[in-house]
Amino acid sequence: MKCEFLTLADAAQVQGDRILILGRGLRCLTTGEGFPFKHHLGVAASLLVGGVETNQPHHYAFRVSPEDSANEFVDVEGDFEKARPDDTPLDDDQHMLLAANLAPSFESAGAYVLRMLVDGEELARTNFTVLDSAPAPTS
């Protein structure tokens, strides 16, 4: 199985054989209100499911964590099974689209990573940054 793309966005939704993505390519979140900072994130992914991997259940997960830590604080999971049409050869890849909308709460500024796993194997990752633009308190 291969991941064609994994992206962060403002929102994402699978509708039929299309994936609808609003604000694709999100790389930086900025808060002007300090921390904790809650922000809505859309996640979109396109997979190529190998012919021998079709017609069987798979488990996926989207996981967010600080880049330098294994402490994952957002974990969305689900299951899928991609059917292979009867008239296609066994070695034909099939497309599978996945989307999720998350509302993580970030405790601090820094570098973060979104990872996508299928059946426990990491297929893709994308990095993003959280910044604080809140004015420093005056004394």
N, C-alpha and C positions, 0 to 999 in steps of 0.2 A: 504494500500500500504506500502511496506517495501523496504528499500534500502539495497541491499546485500553488495555493496561497493561504496565508493566515494574516488577517488584518484587523486592526482596531478601528472603530468608527464611532460616530455619534449614535447610530442605531443600525441594526441588521435584522433581516427577516428572510426566510426561505418561503417562496410562493411558487408552487408547482415546480417547474424545472429551471427557475431563475432564483437568483439571490439579490435581494434589494438592499443596497448599502447607502446610508446617508452619512456623508462626511468621512469617507474612507481615507486611511493613511494617517490617522491620529498618532502623533509622536510625542506630544507634550501637553500636559494638563497644568493649568495655572490657577491657584486659588488666591484670592485677594482677602480672604477671611481667616487665614491661619488654619491650624489643624485641631482636631481631625477634619478631613476634607472628604466629603462624599460626592462622587461624580458618576453619572450614568455612562456606561461604555457598551457599545455594540461590538460583537466579535463575529467575524465571518470567515469561513474556511471552505475550500474546495478540495476534495480528495479524488484521487484516481484509485479505485478499488480494483485490484488485479482479478482476472477471471476466476482463479482458483479460490479467491477470498469472497466471492459473491455467494449468495444463498446461504449465508451463515451469520450468526449474531456477532456483533462487535460492540465493544464498550469504549466510549470516548470521554475525555475530560478536558476542560479548559481550566488552567490554573494560573493564578496571579501571585507573584511574590516579589519582595525586594530582590534586586539582582544579585546581591551578595549574601543571600540567606536562603535556606531551604524551608523557612516558615511560610507556607502558602496560606493566604488568608482569604482567597476567593477560590472556590472549587465548584465548578458546574459540571455535572456528569449526565450521561445519557447512553442510550443504546440505539443501534441501528442495524438493519440488515438490507444490503443492496441486492436486489434481484437481478439476475442475468436473463435477458430474453432467451427463449428456447432456441431461436434461430441464429444465435451468435456463437462464434467459436470460443472455446474455453480460455484462450489467451487474450481475448478482447477486454481491455480495461473499461470500467463503468464509472461515470461521474457520480459523486455524492456531495451534496451541499449541506453544510451545517451552519447554524447561526444561534447566537445567544445574546441576551441583553442582561448586563450585570450592573450592580450598583455598589461597587466597593467603597469602603471608607479607608482613606490613607491617613496614617498616623504621623507621617513626616515626609519632608521633601526628599527626593533622591531618585535613583535609577531603579526601575522595575522591569519585570519580564512577564510576558504572557506565554505560557507553554501549552501546546496541544498534544495530548497523548491519545493513542488508539491501542487498545489491548495492552496497556501498560508501557508502550514504547513511545518515546517522544518523536513526533514526526515534524514538528515545526516550533519555532519560537520567534517572538518579536519583542524588541525592547522599547520602552518609553520612559519619559521623565516626568516627575511631578515637581513643580516649582511653587514657591511661596512669594507672591508679590505684595503681601500685606505690609503696610508701613511699620517700621520698627517703632516700638513704644518709646515715647519721649519721657525723659525723667525730669 
